[in-house]
Amino acid sequence: MRTVDLIHRKRDGEELNAEEIAFLVEGYTRGEIPDYQMSAFLMAVFFKGMTDPEVSTLTDLMMKSGETVDLSSIPGMKVDKHSTGGVGDKTSLIAAPLAASAGVIVPMISGRALGHTGGTLDKLESIPGFRTNLTLDEFRQVLSEHGLAFIGQTPEVAPADGRFYALRDATGTVESVPLIASSIMSKKLAIGLDAIVLDVKVGSGAFMKRQVEARRLAQMMVGIGRRMDKRVQALITDMNQPLGYAVGNALEIMEVAQTLTGAGPEDLTQLSIEIAARMIFLAKITKTLDEARDIAQRRLVDGSGYRKFKDVIAAQGGNPQVLDRFELLPNATGVREISSPRPGYVSNIDAEYIGQASQMIGAGRDTKEDVIDPAVGVILEVKVGQKVESGAVLCRLYYTREDRLEDAAQLVEDAFRISGTAPEERQLILEVVG
């Protein structure tokens, strides 16, 4: 069996069998298949797709490429959530503490920035001292004590996906539905979950640009989970404008703190509560989803989620005071304001352009070796539907280097559309699958 032959066959749209997929996954994981050949295979999958049997095989192989984590010694239902990636999407850092404070055991295995979208690990690592590279024993200990722990891709858990994940980001193949589905589900299923809530983003700032694609991805992941006897629900949510106001790692931690103290943006608060409620419901803590929503709302109002997040930050080596004193977080050295060229209504804020601009000034990665600047990003001053005057500040770019600032500022300017009439209101949650 030769790698090049399998690349040819997938390029021509043929279905590979389990043995052939195993040859590719195991060979790449062991370093026997070079990046350039696997890049070619990923691009073939991007254009030709994969059948359901191929996706199930790929998911199972990646899940079994390392250890599966036994969490049975920790009592309670284990429920995680995962977003397919958005701009300004920091719901994991809000919904997970809310759910954990309600009694859900939340083992969060998270990823890094992919393309123009942010990564939960990068946001957490903007907190001084915070460790996401816990050993599995440390992960279990934090989870046992606090009901919530955050961990990154470890050499033990789904190592094949760890290699694929970084390569997809650097080869323009992030948006492939089968690669997204197998990547997400292999990591989740490797850590002994009972249930998963999926947030599938759709729109300009998402990898899925059309709702039909988002629905296909949601159905594929729900199907994978159910075939493995897990409770899975997926929300399809709008990502045509950034979620909340903050885009960029430390900036988003500040907005998480504001949201967990009841002062966050309406869209971010609404979605975080809904995700937390579904986590609570799938954990069988309540009999109805409405009861779960009430609990999630109460945990936000009484500060339980806020205190839970601070406890976990401390347990993972970080300084929990950053949630009260933002000056303890990395801060940018420069600010560039983008103003409205005319009066009117904000009719569109292209989330992809905002994400690309943030990536350009250091909040994301162009290659898998790039180091993220945790201080930089964009803060919106307006949202879609808002009325503005000529010269009003639309957003601010926070930067530490000027080498790509002008290009980033131009992208941000191009992201905003000002119209003479107010746009129709958009729904944030578009569909529920499962």
C-alpha positions in Angstrom: 0.0 0.0 0.0 1.4 3.4 -1.0 0.4 6.8 0.3 0.4 8.4 -3.1 -2.0 5.8 -4.4 -4.5 6.6 -1.6 -4.1 10.3 -2.3 -4.9 9.6 -6.0 -8.0 7.6 -5.1 -9.4 10.2 -2.7 -8.6 12.9 -5.2 -10.8 11.0 -7.7 -13.6 10.7 -5.2 -13.3 7.0 -4.3 -14.2 5.6 -0.9 -11.3 4.2 1.2 -11.8 1.2 3.4 -10.9 1.0 7.1 -7.5 -0.7 6.4 -6.5 2.1 4.0 -7.6 4.9 6.4 -5.7 3.2 9.2 -2.6 3.1 7.1 -2.8 6.8 6.6 -3.7 7.8 10.2 -1.2 5.4 11.8 1.6 6.2 9.4 1.2 10.0 9.8 1.0 9.7 13.6 4.3 7.6 13.6 6.0 10.2 11.4 6.3 7.7 8.5 4.1 9.9 6.2 5.5 13.4 5.7 3.5 16.6 6.1 3.5 17.3 2.3 1.7 14.0 1.5 -0.8 14.3 4.3 -1.4 17.9 3.2 -2.3 16.5 -0.2 -4.6 14.0 1.3 -6.4 16.6 3.4 -6.9 18.8 0.4 -8.3 15.8 -1.5 -10.8 15.3 1.4 -11.6 19.0 1.4 -12.7 18.8 -2.2 -14.1 15.3 -2.4 -15.5 14.7 1.1 -15.9 11.5 3.0 -18.7 9.0 3.3 -20.3 8.3 6.7 -18.4 5.0 7.1 -15.1 6.8 6.3 -15.8 9.5 8.9 -16.7 6.9 11.5 -13.6 5.0 10.8 -11.4 8.1 10.9 -13.0 9.2 14.2 -12.5 5.8 15.8 -8.9 5.6 14.7 -8.0 9.0 16.0 -9.8 8.4 19.3 -7.9 5.1 19.7 -4.5 6.5 18.6 -3.7 7.2 22.2 -5.2 6.7 25.7 -8.9 6.8 26.4 -9.3 8.6 29.7 -11.2 6.8 32.4 -13.2 9.2 34.5 -15.4 6.6 36.2 -13.8 7.3 39.6 -15.4 10.8 39.6 -19.1 10.5 40.4 -21.6 12.4 38.2 -22.5 12.8 34.5 -19.6 14.1 32.4 -20.7 16.7 29.9 -18.5 18.8 27.6 -19.4 21.5 25.0 -17.6 22.4 21.8 -17.8 25.2 19.3 -16.8 24.7 15.7 -15.1 28.1 15.9 -16.2 31.7 15.7 -15.0 35.2 16.1 -15.3 36.5 19.7 -16.7 33.2 20.8 -15.8 32.7 24.4 -18.9 30.8 25.5 -16.9 27.8 26.8 -15.4 30.0 29.6 -18.9 31.1 30.7 -21.1 28.1 30.1 -18.7 25.5 31.6 -18.4 27.3 35.0 -22.1 27.9 35.1 -22.8 24.2 34.4 -20.1 23.0 36.8 -21.5 25.2 39.6 -24.9 23.5 39.0 -23.3 20.0 39.6 -22.3 19.0 36.1 -18.8 17.4 35.8 -17.2 19.3 32.9 -14.0 17.8 31.5 -13.1 20.5 28.9 -10.6 19.3 26.2 -10.1 22.4 24.1 -8.2 23.6 21.0 -6.2 26.5 19.8 -6.9 29.2 17.3 -7.7 27.9 13.8 -7.4 30.4 11.0 -9.4 33.5 11.8 -11.2 31.9 14.7 -10.0 32.0 18.3 -9.0 29.1 20.5 -10.1 28.4 24.1 -6.5 27.4 25.1 -5.0 30.6 23.8 -7.5 32.7 25.7 -6.8 30.8 28.9 -3.1 31.0 28.5 -3.4 34.8 28.4 -4.0 34.5 32.1 -0.6 34.7 33.8 0.5 31.2 35.1 -2.5 29.3 33.7 -1.5 25.8 32.7 -3.4 23.9 30.0 -0.7 21.3 29.6 -1.8 19.3 32.7 -0.9 15.6 33.0 -3.9 13.3 32.9 -3.5 12.7 36.6 -3.6 16.5 37.3 -6.6 16.8 35.0 -8.5 14.2 37.0 -7.5 15.8 40.3 -8.7 19.3 39.3 -11.9 17.8 37.8 -12.5 15.8 41.0 -12.1 18.8 43.2 -13.9 21.5 41.2 -16.1 19.6 38.7 -14.4 21.5 35.9 -10.9 21.4 34.3 -9.5 22.7 31.1 -6.9 20.7 29.2 -5.3 20.9 25.7 -4.4 18.2 23.3 -2.0 15.9 25.2 0.4 13.3 23.7 -1.8 10.6 25.3 -5.2 11.8 24.1 -6.0 11.3 20.4 -2.4 12.2 19.3 -3.4 11.6 15.6 -5.9 14.4 15.8 -3.3 16.7 17.4 -1.1 16.3 14.4 -4.0 16.6 11.9 -5.4 19.7 13.7 -2.2 21.8 13.4 -1.7 20.7 9.7 -5.3 21.6 8.8 -4.8 25.1 10.1 -1.7 25.6 8.0 -3.0 24.1 4.7 -6.4 25.8 4.2 -8.4 22.6 4.9 -10.0 23.7 8.2 -13.5 24.0 6.7 -13.9 20.4 5.6 -17.0 19.0 7.2 -15.7 15.4 7.7 -12.4 16.6 9.1 -14.1 18.9 11.5 -16.5 16.2 12.7 -13.9 13.6 13.2 -11.5 16.0 14.9 -14.1 17.2 17.4 -15.7 13.9 18.2 -12.4 11.9 18.5 -11.1 14.2 21.2 -14.5 14.3 23.0 -15.0 10.6 23.0 -11.5 9.8 24.2 -12.1 11.4 27.6 -15.0 9.3 28.8 -17.9 11.7 28.2 -21.5 10.9 28.7 -22.9 13.8 26.7 -21.8 16.7 24.5 -23.4 20.0 23.6 -22.2 21.2 20.2 -22.3 24.8 19.0 -22.1 24.8 15.2 -21.4 28.3 13.9 -22.7 29.5 10.5 -22.1 32.7 8.7 -19.2 35.0 7.5 -17.1 34.4 10.6 -17.6 30.6 10.7 -16.0 27.8 8.8 -19.5 26.9 7.6 -20.8 29.7 5.5 -24.2 28.3 4.7 -26.8 26.8 7.0 -27.2 23.7 5.0 -23.5 22.9 5.5 -23.8 23.7 9.3 -26.8 21.4 9.5 -24.8 18.6 7.7 -21.9 19.0 10.2 -24.3 19.0 13.2 -26.1 15.9 12.0 -22.8 14.1 11.2 -21.4 14.8 14.8 -24.7 13.9 16.5 -24.7 10.7 14.5 -21.2 9.8 15.5 -22.0 10.4 19.1 -25.2 8.4 19.1 -23.6 5.5 17.4 -21.2 5.4 20.4 -24.2 5.7 22.8 -23.6 9.3 23.9 -26.3 12.0 24.5 -25.6 14.7 21.9 -27.3 18.0 21.0 -26.2 20.6 18.6 -27.1 24.2 18.3 -26.7 26.0 15.0 -25.9 29.6 15.8 -25.3 32.8 13.8 -21.7 34.0 13.2 -22.3 36.8 10.8 -21.0 39.3 13.3 -18.6 38.7 16.2 -20.1 37.3 19.4 -19.9 39.9 22.1 -17.7 42.9 21.7 -14.2 41.6 22.4 -12.0 39.7 19.8 -8.5 38.7 21.0 -7.3 36.5 23.9 -6.8 38.7 27.0 -9.6 41.0 25.7 -12.0 38.1 25.7 -11.0 37.0 29.2 -12.0 40.5 30.3 -15.4 40.1 28.6 -15.8 36.7 30.2 -15.3 38.3 33.7 -17.9 40.9 32.8 -20.4 38.4 31.6 -20.0 36.1 34.7 -20.7 39.1 36.9 -23.9 39.9 35.0 -22.5 42.8 32.9 -21.8 41.1 29.7 -23.2 41.6 26.2 -26.7 40.4 25.6 -25.9 38.0 22.7 -23.0 36.4 24.6 -25.0 36.1 27.8 -28.0 34.6 26.0 -26.0 31.9 24.2 -23.8 31.0 27.2 -26.9 30.4 29.4 -28.6 28.3 26.7 -25.5 26.1 26.3 -25.1 25.8 30.1 -28.8 24.9 30.3 -28.4 22.1 27.8 -25.3 20.8 29.6 -27.4 20.7 32.8 -30.3 19.0 31.1 -28.1 16.4 29.4 -26.5 15.6 32.8 -30.0 14.7 34.0 -29.8 17.3 36.8 -33.3 18.6 35.7 -36.2 16.9 34.0 -36.9 19.7 31.7 -34.8 22.2 29.7 -36.8 25.1 31.2 -35.8 24.1 34.7 -32.2 23.9 33.5 -32.4 27.4 32.0 -33.6 28.7 35.4 -30.7 27.1 37.2 -28.2 28.5 34.7 -29.6 31.9 35.0 -29.5 31.7 38.8 -25.9 30.5 38.8 -25.1 33.6 36.7 -27.0 36.1 38.9 -25.7 34.8 42.3 -22.1 34.7 41.1 -21.6 30.9 41.4 -20.2 30.6 37.9 -17.9 33.5 38.5 -16.5 31.9 41.7 -16.2 28.5 40.0 -14.1 30.0 37.2 -11.8 31.7 39.7 -11.4 28.5 41.6 -10.4 26.6 38.5 -8.0 29.4 37.4 -6.2 29.1 40.8 -6.2 25.3 40.6 -4.5 25.3 37.2 -1.8 27.7 38.3 -3.3 31.0 37.1 -3.9 34.3 39.0 -7.7 34.5 39.6 -7.3 38.2 40.4 -7.2 38.9 36.7 -11.0 38.7 36.7 -11.2 41.7 39.0 -8.1 43.6 37.9 -7.7 43.6 34.2 -4.3 45.4 34.4 -2.9 42.0 35.5 -3.6 40.6 32.0 -1.3 41.3 29.0 -2.2 44.8 27.7 -1.5 46.3 24.3 0.7 49.3 23.8 -1.2 51.0 21.0 -4.8 51.7 20.0 -6.2 52.6 16.6 -9.8 53.9 16.3 -12.0 53.1 13.3 -14.8 55.7 12.8 -18.0 55.7 10.8 -17.7 57.6 7.5 -21.4 58.6 7.6 -24.5 58.6 9.8 -26.9 55.7 9.6 -27.4 52.2 11.0 -24.8 49.4 11.3 -26.3 46.9 8.8 -23.4 44.4 8.8 -20.1 43.7 10.7 -18.3 41.0 8.7 -17.0 38.6 11.4 -14.4 37.0 9.1 -12.8 40.4 8.3 -12.7 41.2 12.1 -11.2 37.8 12.8 -8.6 38.1 10.0 -7.6 41.6 11.2 -7.1 40.3 14.7 -5.1 37.4 13.4 -3.0 39.8 11.3 -1.9 41.8 14.3 -1.0 38.7 16.3 -4.1 37.3 18.0 -4.1 34.2 15.7 -1.7 32.1 13.7 -0.7 32.1 10.0 1.4 29.0 10.5 1.3 26.3 13.1 4.7 27.5 14.5 3.5 31.1 15.1 3.4 32.5 18.6 0.2 34.4 19.6 0.3 37.8 21.2 -2.2 37.6 24.0 -2.6 41.4 24.4 -3.9 42.3 20.9 -7.3 42.3 19.2 -10.4 44.3 18.5 -13.0 45.8 20.7 -16.3 46.6 19.0 -18.2 49.7 20.1 -21.3 48.9 18.2 -23.4 45.9 17.0 -25.6 45.3 14.0 -28.7 47.4 14.2 -27.3 50.3 16.1 -27.7 53.9 14.9 -24.4 55.8 14.6 -23.4 59.4 13.8 -20.7 60.4 11.3 -17.4 60.1 13.0 -18.6 57.8 15.8 -16.1 55.2 16.9 -17.1 51.8 15.5 -14.3 49.8 17.1 -10.7 50.0 18.4 -7.7 47.9 17.4 -5.3 47.1 20.2 -1.8 46.3 19.0 1.8 45.9 20.1 3.5 45.9 16.6 2.8 48.2 13.7 4.2 46.1 10.8 0.7 44.9 9.7 -1.4 47.5 11.4 -2.5 49.4 8.3 -3.6 46.3 6.5 -5.5 45.2 9.6 -7.2 48.6 9.9 -8.3 48.5 6.3 -9.8 45.1 6.8 -11.7 46.3 9.8 -13.0 49.4 8.0 -14.2 47.1 5.2 -16.0 44.9 7.7 -18.6 47.6 8.6 -21.6 48.5 6.5 -23.5 51.7 7.3 -27.0 51.9 5.8 -29.8 54.4 5.8 -32.3 52.0 7.2 -32.2 49.6 10.1 -31.6 46.0 9.2 -33.9 43.1 10.1 -33.1 41.6 13.5 -31.2 38.3 13.3 -31.9 35.3 15.4 -28.8 34.1 17.3 -29.9 30.4 17.7 -31.1 29.2 14.3 -31.7 25.5 14.8 -31.4 22.6 17.3 -30.2 19.2 16.0 -30.6 16.1 18.2 
